[in-house]
Amino acid sequence: MARKFTLGGKAPQIGCNVSHSHRKTKKAWMPNIQTKAMYSMVLGRSIRMTITTSTLRSVDFVGGLDNYLLAASDAELTKTMRDLRDLIRQKSASA
């Protein structure tokens, strides 16, 4: 699976493995990214996305995907998630 995500905001961290003799070799720590289908109550359908597990817990904590997207800032979201948030705002305003 590619290490790209649509919801989360985490990137691989780069550092060094240090051996007993203090030789340093490059290492990357990858975020835990999962592919999930999350249900939007406002839109009435599931949205498939790649999401980090820490963000998945945050989505659950705030009460669902709709609440998370409405509360998130533009810097945290990708273009597709910002478009989805705008669609949720339009649907909830018309209802």
C-alpha positions in Angstrom: 0.0 0.0 0.0 1.3 3.5 -0.8 2.0 5.6 2.2 -0.3 8.4 1.0 -3.4 9.3 2.9 -6.5 11.5 2.5 -7.2 12.1 6.2 -4.6 12.3 9.0 -1.8 14.8 8.4 1.1 12.5 9.4 4.2 11.8 7.2 7.0 9.3 7.5 9.6 10.3 10.1 13.2 10.0 9.2 16.0 9.2 11.6 19.1 7.0 12.2 19.5 3.5 13.5 22.5 3.6 15.9 24.4 0.4 16.3 26.4 -0.7 19.4 29.5 0.7 17.6 27.6 4.0 16.9 27.4 3.5 13.2 24.4 5.4 11.9 22.1 4.1 9.1 19.1 5.9 7.8 15.7 4.6 8.8 12.1 5.7 8.1 9.2 5.2 10.5 6.0 4.9 8.6 2.6 6.0 10.0 0.0 3.4 10.5 -2.3 4.0 7.5 -5.5 2.0 6.9 -8.0 2.0 4.1 -11.5 2.5 5.6 -15.0 3.2 4.3 -16.6 5.7 6.7 -20.3 6.6 6.6 -21.5 10.2 6.3 -24.8 10.7 8.0 -25.5 14.0 6.1 -24.7 12.6 2.7 -26.2 9.2 3.4 -23.4 7.2 1.9 -20.0 5.6 2.6 -16.8 7.4 1.6 -13.7 5.2 1.1 -10.4 6.8 2.2 -7.0 6.1 3.6 -6.7 7.3 7.2 -4.2 7.1 10.0 -5.3 5.1 13.1 -4.8 8.0 15.4 -7.1 10.1 13.2 -9.6 7.3 13.2 -9.8 7.5 17.0 -10.2 11.3 16.7 -13.1 10.9 14.3 -14.8 8.4 16.7 -14.2 10.8 19.6 -15.9 13.9 18.0 -18.9 11.9 16.8 -18.3 10.8 13.3 -16.9 11.8 10.0 -19.2 14.8 9.4 -18.4 16.4 12.7 -14.6 15.8 12.2 -14.6 17.4 8.8 -16.6 20.4 9.8 -14.3 21.1 12.8 -11.0 20.5 10.9 -8.9 23.4 9.5 -8.0 23.7 5.8 -4.3 22.9 6.6 -5.3 19.5 8.0 -7.3 18.3 5.0 -6.5 17.4 1.5 -8.3 18.8 -1.5 -10.7 15.9 -1.8 -11.6 16.1 1.9 -12.1 19.9 1.7 -14.5 19.3 -1.3 -16.3 16.7 0.8 -16.6 19.1 3.7 -18.1 21.8 1.5 -20.6 19.3 0.1 -21.6 18.3 3.7 -22.0 22.1 4.6 -24.3 22.6 1.6 -26.4 19.5 2.4 -26.7 20.4 6.1 -27.6 24.0 5.3 -30.4 23.0 2.9 -31.9 20.5 5.3 
